[in-house]
Structure formats: structure tokens, C-alpha cells
Amino acid sequence: MSQRERAALQWVSQYLISHKKFSIFNYQKVVHTSYSVVYKVTTGEEVFYLKQTPEALFIEPKILDFLNKQGCKNVPEVISENNALCCF
């Protein structure tokens, strides 16, 4: 696991604990490509996903937000994003 991934996991932990009042129980890397990494973050109540991309590809949160506003079905909701770490 890279230092950048560790920082993103630390960020998502702090976010979920402070904003959602969840305790973090488990992280599991579910996808790792040359251009992104996705972690499944399991809490006692819900499951969340953390995706991190290179800065040049960090447009997905805006696209997902647009699709949700258009009423598209089965589109994940972005609950937060970290521009410095290029993750959401």
C-alpha cells in the first residue's frame, strides 16, 4: 500500500467517524489498476467505497454528481471528496 493510499484511508476514516458517527471495522482493496484504486470500507452499519485516481483523471465525482442530478438510476452517491488526495 502506498503512502498516498494510506493518507486516503486515514481521511475516509476521519470523515466517517466525525460526520457519520461510524466506527471503521475493515478495509479491503477491491480494485487496483494502473489508474485507480478502490477500497471497500466496512462499518458496523454500512458499506462505503473509497476511490482514488491520479490528479489528471479526478473528474469522476463531478460526473457522478451530474448523473445523480439528472435522475439517472444506479449511480453511486458521492458523500465527500478530497481534492488534495484525489479521492472520494
N, C-alpha and C positions, 0 to 999 in steps of 0.2 A: 504494500500500500504506500502510495506516495505521500509526501508531506502535504501537498495540495488536497488530496483526498481526506487526510486526517483533519485538516482545517475545516473542510466542508462538513464532515461528520460532527465535529465539535460544534459548528454553527447550527446545524439542524437539531442537535441535542438541546442546546441552549434555547433555541426558538420554541421547540415543543414543550419543554419544561416551563418556560416563562409565559408563553402565550396560550397554550392549550392545556397546561397543567397535567401533562402526561409524563410518566416515567418511561425512560427508554430501556427496553429489555434486550433487544438483539438487532444487529446489523448483518445483512447478508448481501454480498455482491451478486447481482443477478445478470448484469450485462457489463462487459468490458470490451470496447472496441478501440481502434486507433484514434477515434474522435470523441468518445464519451465513456462515462462510467455511470452505472445506475445501481443504487443500493436500495434494498428493501429494509425499511426501518419499522420494527415491530414494537408496539407499546402494549400495555395491558388492555387497552380499549380499541385501538385501531391500527391499521397498517398504512404507512406512508412510503413514498418513494422519493429518493433524492437523486437528481440527475446533474452531472457536471460535464461541461463541454469546454473546448478551447474558446478564448475570447471572440475569435472571428466567427464562431458558429453560435454564439449566445443570443439567438433570436427566438428560440422555441417558446419561452414564456409569453412573449408578446403574441405569437401566433396562436397559442392555446387560449389566451385571454380573448383574442378576436373571435375565434371559433365559438367559444362559450357565449359571447355576446350576440352572436348570430343565431343562437339556439341549436347549434349542432349537437347531435346525440353522441354519447360515449366518449366525450372529450374530458381528459383529466382537468381538475381544477387546481390552479396554482395558488397555494396558500401564502407563499412568500418566496422571494428570490434574493440572492446575494450577488450583486453585480461585481464586487471585488473578487469573489471566488468563482464567478460564472456558474452558479448552481441555483437550482430551485427545487 
